[in-house]
C-alpha cells in the first residue's frame, strides 16, 4: 500500500519488487522530514485496518534535478502533488539555469572578464524571475549568488588583461632550484605573478601571512635578490602558526608527515636556509592581533594566503591597515572563493585591483577611499622612453625601418625618461655599447641567430654570450621581427631575471600608386625579364650565380652603396648585369618589370624585400625558411627548397600568375603601420613596463596607474 508508481528512471534495483510485496523504506534515499511523516502515517493507518481508504495527506512534491540514466546529462523534473513526472526540462528551468550560473560564477572568478561578469549579473536576475514563474522560492537563488553579484559589482572598474606579462617568468631556471623540493599549494601562475610583482615594485619590506613550508617565501627572497644593493637588503616577515594540521598531509612532497598539533617551524627554517639573510619567521596566532615583531613595520608588499574566510580576513585586515602605506603597499591575495569575496566587496574602497592571473589569486594596491563609481578602464596612460637615433640605413627603400620607428617615437618619446629605446640593439653594440652598459633600456633585434661572416656586428649567438653580458644586464625587454629570433633568445639569453620578448610584424611603406607587374606581359611577348638580386645582408650570391633559369630571364644584381655588396658582386659571372643604386622612381619601375630572387645564407631575420613585393603584388622567389614564410605564408607558390638549383619549373607563366593572384588576395592588414603601432601599444613589452614609468616617484598614484583592462596585450 505504501508503494507508489516510479516517477523517473529506476534508481534502486529491488525497490519495485520489494515495494510491491510489502513496505520498503530505503534508508539511503534522500528523505525529508515530511516524507518520513507521510510514510509513518500511511503505515499506521494500514495497520489500523484502514487500508481501503488511506486518508494520510500526501505531501506536495518539489521539483527534482536528476542525472539521466546512462548519461552525464542533467534534467529537471516538474512533479505533480502525487510525485508523478509532469514535465521534463533540459533547459529553461531554474534548476538547470542555477547550475549553469554556478559554473559561470566560478569561471568569472578565475578570469574576471568584464563583459562576462556583467552578463552573469544580468543572468542571475533572470534566474530569480524564472524561479518565481515556476512557483519556487527566489530567495534561495538570490542569496546563493549574492556574494558573487556584490563582488563583481564592486570590481566593475577592473578587467583582467588578455595577455599576462608575469607568465614570461620562468620558474624552472636554476636560481629557483632551492625551492624545488618544498611543498606548496599555490598555482603555478600565482607563483609567476608573485615573482613578477616583486621584480616590478622592488619592495623593501614584505609581510607574508601564511608561509607554510616556505615555497612562496623562497620565491619572494629570490626575486628580491635581483635588485638588492650592498648596503640594504629586503626583509620578508614570514608569519604562520607553524602548527601542523590534518589537511597539510595531502600536499607534502615527502612521506615524513607530522602529527596534528606538532610545530613545523624547524622544517620551515630548514627549507628557507639558502635565503635566510632575507627571511625572518614570525610565529603568529591568526585569531589575535599582529605579533609584536611585525606590529610596527610598514610593509610595501603583503602576501595573504592563510584563509578563504571573509570574517577571518576582515579580523586580520583591521589590525593590518594601520601599517599599510596608502598608494604604495601591494596586496596579493591567494584564495578567491565564494566564502572570501565578501571581504573584497566590503573593502573595495580600500583595495584597487591591478592584476589578475587565471587562478584564485588577485593583486591589489592599498588605496583608501578609492572611487569605484566610475570605471577607470578608459584612462589612457602609457610608459615613455628616451628614443635613441636609429641607424642610417639609407639602403632601405623609403627608409622603411626608420619610418616605423618614427611612429613609435611620436607616441612614446620622452627625453627625460630613464629608460632608453634602442632601434637596433646590434648596431649600438658596435657603435656605442657603453650606452647600454650605463642605462636601463629596451630595444629591437634584427640579426639572425648565426652569421659568422660578420666580424663587427654580433649575431644572436654572440649577443647571448658572456662577452656581451655586461651590456645586456640592463635590458628590460626586447622586440624581435621574427619568431625565430624570439625562440632563440628565449632559449639562450641568460639574464638574472626573465624579460618579456615580443615579436612584431615589420610594416611596409605603402606605395603611393598601385600598378600591376608587367612580367607576364613580357613573357608572353617573348621579351626579357630581369631576375634580380637586391640587397646584401646575408645574401647567398653563389646560389644566384649557379641558379638554372630559362633564357628569357636575365640575371641582374642591384648594388647598393654599401661596400659589402660591392665586394660580394665584384666577381660575378660575365652574363650577369650589375646595376648601381637606383632612385626611388627607377627602383619602382625596376620592381614592376622584374622577378626578385631572394637568396639567403641564414634563417631568422625579417626581410624588407619580401615586404616591398607583398605591398606591390610583385612575384618574388623566396626560400622556404620559417622567417620568410612567417611573412609571405607557407602556401606561397614561388617558395623554393634549400637544395633547389633548377628554377625553370618555378619560373613559368602559370606559377608567376599564381603568385600574383596569391599576393593580390592576401590579407595585408597586419603589415600596416597602424597595426604595428597598436601591436606595440597593447603588447606584452609595454604592459610589463606599466609600472616602471612611475619609478621617479616614491609612491604609485591610483589616479595615474593604468588599469590593465585598457592596457591589454
Residue pairs with C-beta under 8 A, 6 or more apart in sequence:
1 42
1 46
1 51
1 54
2 19
2 23
2 24
2 39
2 42
2 43
2 46
3 16
3 19
3 20
3 23
3 24
4 82
4 83
5 84
6 15
6 16
7 77
7 79
7 83
7 84
7 85
8 64
8 66
8 77
8 85
9 66
9 68
9 69
10 16
12 26
12 29
14 24
15 24
15 26
18 24
23 43
25 39
31 39
34 59
35 59
37 59
38 56
38 57
38 58
38 59
41 56
41 57
42 54
42 56
44 56
45 51
45 54
45 55
45 56
46 54
58 81
58 82
58 83
60 81
61 79
61 80
61 81
61 82
61 83
62 79
63 76
63 77
63 78
63 79
63 93
63 95
63 134
63 136
64 76
64 77
64 79
65 74
65 75
65 76
65 77
65 95
65 96
65 99
66 74
66 75
66 76
66 77
67 73
67 74
68 74
68 75
73 90
74 96
74 99
75 88
75 89
75 90
75 96
76 88
76 89
76 93
76 94
76 95
76 96
77 85
77 86
77 87
77 88
77 89
78 85
78 86
78 87
78 88
78 89
78 93
78 134
79 85
79 86
80 86
89 95
89 96
90 96
91 97
92 130
93 130
93 134
94 127
94 130
94 131
94 134
94 136
94 141
97 123
97 126
97 127
97 130
98 127
98 141
98 144
101 120
101 123
101 124
101 127
101 145
104 116
104 120
104 123
105 120
105 145
105 148
105 338
107 116
108 116
108 117
108 120
108 148
108 152
109 148
109 151
109 336
109 337
109 341
109 360
110 358
110 359
110 360
111 160
111 356
111 358
112 155
112 158
112 159
112 160
112 356
112 362
113 159
113 160
114 156
114 158
114 159
114 377
114 709
117 152
117 155
117 156
118 152
118 156
120 148
120 149
120 152
121 149
121 152
121 153
124 141
124 142
124 145
124 148
124 149
127 141
127 145
128 138
128 141
128 142
129 138
131 137
131 138
131 140
131 141
132 138
147 338
147 339
147 341
147 342
147 345
148 338
148 341
150 341
150 342
150 345
151 341
151 342
151 344
151 345
153 345
154 344
154 345
154 348
154 372
155 344
155 348
155 353
156 372
156 375
157 353
157 372
157 374
157 375
157 376
157 377
157 707
158 352
158 353
158 356
158 376
158 377
158 707
158 708
158 709
159 377
159 707
159 708
159 709
160 356
160 358
160 708
160 709
161 355
161 356
161 687
161 708
161 709
161 711
161 712
161 713
162 712
162 713
163 684
163 687
163 712
163 713
164 189
164 193
164 355
164 357
164 358
164 713
165 196
165 500
165 684
165 687
165 688
165 713
166 189
166 192
166 193
166 195
166 196
166 197
166 355
166 357
167 189
167 192
168 196
168 498
168 499
168 500
168 501
168 684
168 688
169 192
169 195
169 196
169 498
170 498
171 188
171 191
171 192
171 195
171 219
173 498
175 222
175 496
176 218
176 219
176 222
178 218
178 222
178 274
178 275
179 214
179 215
179 218
179 219
179 222
181 253
181 254
182 213
182 214
182 215
182 218
182 253
182 271
183 212
183 213
183 215
183 251
183 252
183 253
183 254
184 191
184 212
184 213
184 215
184 216
184 251
185 212
185 251
186 194
186 215
186 216
186 305
186 334
186 361
187 357
187 359
187 360
187 361
189 357
189 358
189 359
189 361
190 334
190 357
190 359
190 360
190 361
191 215
191 216
191 219
192 357
193 332
193 355
193 357
193 361
193 363
194 216
194 219
194 220
194 223
194 303
194 332
195 219
195 222
195 223
197 301
197 330
197 332
197 355
197 363
198 206
198 220
198 223
198 224
198 301
199 223
199 226
199 227
199 497
200 688
200 691
200 692
201 300
201 301
201 330
201 691
202 224
202 227
203 224
203 234
203 299
203 300
203 301
203 330
204 232
204 234
204 235
204 300
205 234
205 235
205 237
205 297
205 298
205 299
205 300
205 301
206 220
206 224
206 234
206 235
206 236
206 237
206 299
206 300
206 301
206 302
206 303
207 236
207 237
207 239
207 294
207 297
207 299
207 301
207 302
207 303
207 320
207 323
208 216
208 217
208 220
208 236
208 237
208 238
208 239
208 302
208 303
208 305
209 239
209 240
209 284
209 286
209 302
209 303
209 304
209 305
209 306
209 316
210 239
210 240
210 303
210 304
210 305
210 306
210 307
211 217
211 238
211 239
211 240
211 268
211 281
212 240
212 248
212 268
212 305
213 252
213 264
213 267
213 268
213 271
214 238
214 268
214 271
214 272
214 279
215 271
216 303
216 305
217 236
217 238
217 272
217 275
217 279
218 271
218 272
218 274
218 275
220 236
220 278
220 301
220 303
221 234
221 236
221 272
221 275
221 278
221 279
222 275
224 233
224 234
224 236
224 278
225 275
225 278
226 496
226 497
228 234
233 277
233 278
234 278
235 278
235 280
236 278
236 279
236 280
237 280
237 282
237 293
237 294
237 297
237 299
238 268
238 272
238 279
238 280
238 281
238 282
239 282
239 283
239 284
239 291
239 294
240 268
240 281
240 282
240 283
240 284
240 306
241 283
241 284
241 285
241 286
242 263
242 264
242 265
242 268
242 281
242 283
243 261
243 262
243 263
243 264
244 258
244 259
244 260
244 261
244 262
244 263
244 264
245 260
246 260
248 258
248 264
249 257
258 264
258 267
265 281
265 283
268 281
269 276
269 281
272 279
272 281
280 293
282 291
282 293
282 294
283 291
284 290
284 291
284 294
286 306
286 307
286 312
286 316
287 315
289 295
289 319
290 319
290 320
290 323
294 323
295 323
296 323
297 323
298 323
298 324
298 325
299 323
299 324
299 325
299 329
300 325
300 328
300 329
300 330
301 329
301 330
301 332
302 320
302 324
302 329
302 330
302 331
302 332
303 332
303 334
304 313
304 316
304 331
304 332
304 333
304 334
304 335
305 333
305 334
305 335
306 312
306 316
307 313
307 335
307 340
308 335
308 336
308 337
308 339
308 340
309 339
309 340
310 339
310 340
310 341
310 342
310 343
310 346
313 340
313 343
314 343
314 346
314 347
317 343
317 347
321 350
324 331
324 366
325 366
325 699
326 366
326 367
326 368
326 699
327 365
327 366
327 367
327 699
327 700
327 701
327 702
328 365
328 366
328 698
328 699
328 700
329 365
329 366
330 354
330 363
330 364
330 365
330 366
331 351
331 363
331 364
331 365
331 366
332 361
332 362
332 363
332 364
333 340
333 344
333 361
333 362
333 363
333 364
334 359
334 360
334 361
335 360
335 361
336 344
336 360
336 361
336 362
337 360
344 351
344 362
348 370
348 372
349 368
349 369
349 370
349 372
350 366
350 367
350 368
350 369
350 370
351 364
351 365
351 366
351 367
351 370
352 364
352 365
352 367
352 370
352 702
352 705
353 362
353 363
353 364
354 363
354 364
354 365
354 705
354 708
355 362
355 363
355 708
356 362
356 363
356 708
365 700
365 702
365 705
367 702
370 702
375 707
376 707
377 707
377 709
377 710
378 710
379 706
379 707
379 710
380 706
380 710
381 704
381 705
381 706
382 411
382 412
382 681
382 686
382 693
382 706
383 412
383 419
383 686
383 689
383 690
383 692
383 693
384 412
384 413
384 414
384 417
384 693
385 412
385 413
385 414
385 417
385 419
385 420
385 421
385 442
386 413
386 414
386 415
386 416
386 417
386 418
386 419
386 420
386 421
387 405
387 408
387 409
387 412
387 413
387 420
387 421
387 423
388 420
388 421
388 422
388 423
388 428
388 435
389 423
390 401
390 402
390 405
390 423
390 424
391 423
391 424
391 427
393 399
393 401
393 402
394 561
395 535
395 560
395 561
395 562
395 581
396 402
396 608
397 509
397 584
397 587
397 608
397 612
398 509
398 584
400 506
400 507
400 508
400 509
400 608
400 611
400 612
401 423
401 506
401 608
402 423
403 509
403 673
404 506
404 507
404 673
404 676
405 423
405 444
407 673
407 676
407 677
408 421
408 677
408 680
409 421
411 677
411 680
411 681
412 421
412 680
413 421
417 693
418 439
418 440
418 695
418 696
419 439
419 440
419 441
419 442
419 476
419 689
419 692
419 693
420 435
420 436
420 439
420 440
420 441
420 442
420 443
421 441
421 442
421 443
422 428
422 435
422 436
422 441
422 442
422 443
422 444
423 443
423 444
424 443
424 444
424 446
425 436
425 443
425 444
425 445
425 446
425 463
425 478
426 445
426 446
426 447
426 457
426 458
426 463
427 446
427 457
428 435
428 436
428 443
429 436
429 457
429 458
429 463
429 468
429 471
430 456
430 457
430 458
433 471
435 441
436 471
436 472
436 474
436 475
437 470
437 471
437 474
438 474
439 474
440 474
440 476
441 474
441 475
441 476
442 475
442 476
442 477
442 478
442 479
442 685
442 689
443 475
443 478
443 479
444 478
444 479
444 480
444 481
444 504
445 460
445 478
445 479
445 480
445 481
445 485
445 489
446 481
446 605
446 606
447 457
447 458
447 459
447 460
447 463
447 485
447 604
447 605
448 459
448 460
448 484
448 485
448 538
448 602
448 603
448 604
448 605
449 459
449 460
449 461
449 484
449 485
449 488
449 602
449 603
449 604
450 459
450 460
450 461
450 602
450 604
451 457
451 459
451 538
451 601
451 602
452 459
453 601
458 468
460 485
460 488
460 489
460 492
460 604
461 492
462 468
463 472
463 493
464 488
464 489
464 492
464 493
464 494
472 493
472 495
473 495
473 496
475 495
475 499
476 499
476 688
476 689
476 692
477 499
477 500
477 501
477 502
477 685
477 688
477 689
478 489
478 499
478 500
478 501
478 502
478 685
479 501
479 502
479 503
479 504
479 680
479 685
480 486
480 489
480 501
480 502
480 503
480 504
481 503
481 504
481 505
481 506
481 605
481 606
482 503
482 604
482 605
482 606
482 626
482 627
482 630
483 503
483 626
483 627
483 630
484 603
484 604
484 626
484 627
484 630
485 503
485 604
485 605
485 627
486 501
486 502
486 503
488 604
489 501
490 501
493 499
500 684
500 685
500 687
500 688
501 685
502 679
502 683
502 684
502 685
504 676
504 679
504 680
504 683
505 631
505 670
505 671
505 675
505 676
505 679
506 606
506 608
506 611
506 631
506 671
506 676
507 611
507 671
507 672
507 673
507 675
507 676
508 608
508 611
508 612
508 614
508 615
508 671
509 615
510 615
510 672
511 588
511 615
511 616
514 616
514 617
515 592
515 616
516 592
516 617
516 660
517 592
517 593
517 616
517 617
517 618
517 619
517 660
518 592
518 593
519 529
519 593
519 594
519 595
519 619
519 656
520 653
520 656
520 657
520 660
522 528
522 529
522 593
523 529
523 552
523 653
523 656
524 653
526 552
527 552
528 552
528 553
528 554
529 552
529 553
529 554
529 593
529 594
529 595
530 553
530 554
530 556
530 590
530 593
530 594
530 595
531 547
531 549
531 553
531 554
531 555
531 556
531 594
531 595
531 597
531 621
531 651
532 555
532 556
532 557
532 558
532 590
532 594
532 595
532 596
532 597
533 539
533 541
533 544
533 555
533 556
533 557
533 558
533 596
533 597
533 599
534 558
534 596
534 609
535 558
535 560
535 565
535 607
535 608
535 609
536 560
536 562
536 564
536 565
536 568
537 605
538 600
538 601
538 602
538 605
539 568
539 599
539 600
539 601
540 599
540 600
540 601
541 557
541 568
541 569
541 572
541 599
543 599
544 555
544 557
544 597
544 599
545 555
545 572
545 573
545 576
546 645
547 555
547 597
547 645
547 647
548 645
548 646
548 647
548 648
549 555
549 647
549 648
549 651
550 648
550 651
553 595
553 651
554 577
555 575
555 576
555 577
556 576
556 577
556 578
556 579
556 594
557 569
557 572
557 576
557 577
557 578
557 579
558 579
558 581
558 582
558 590
559 565
559 566
559 569
559 578
559 579
559 580
559 581
560 581
561 581
569 578
572 578
579 590
582 590
591 612
591 613
591 616
591 618
592 616
592 618
594 618
595 618
595 619
595 620
595 621
595 651
595 656
596 609
596 613
596 618
596 620
596 621
597 620
597 621
598 607
598 609
598 610
598 620
598 621
598 622
598 623
598 628
599 623
600 607
600 623
600 625
600 628
603 625
603 626
603 627
604 627
605 627
606 627
606 631
607 627
607 628
607 631
609 620
610 620
610 622
610 628
610 631
610 632
611 631
611 671
612 618
613 619
613 620
613 663
614 631
614 632
614 663
614 666
614 668
614 671
615 668
615 671
617 660
617 663
617 664
618 663
619 638
619 656
619 659
619 660
619 663
620 638
620 659
621 638
621 640
621 647
621 650
621 651
622 628
622 629
622 632
622 636
622 638
622 639
622 640
623 639
623 640
623 641
623 642
624 639
624 640
624 641
624 642
628 639
629 636
629 639
632 639
633 662
633 666
635 662
636 659
636 662
637 655
637 658
637 659
637 662
638 650
638 655
638 656
638 659
640 647
640 650
644 650
649 655
669 675
680 686
682 711
682 712
682 713
683 713
684 713
686 711
687 708
687 711
687 712
687 713
690 706
690 708
690 711
691 700
691 705
694 700
694 701
694 704
694 705
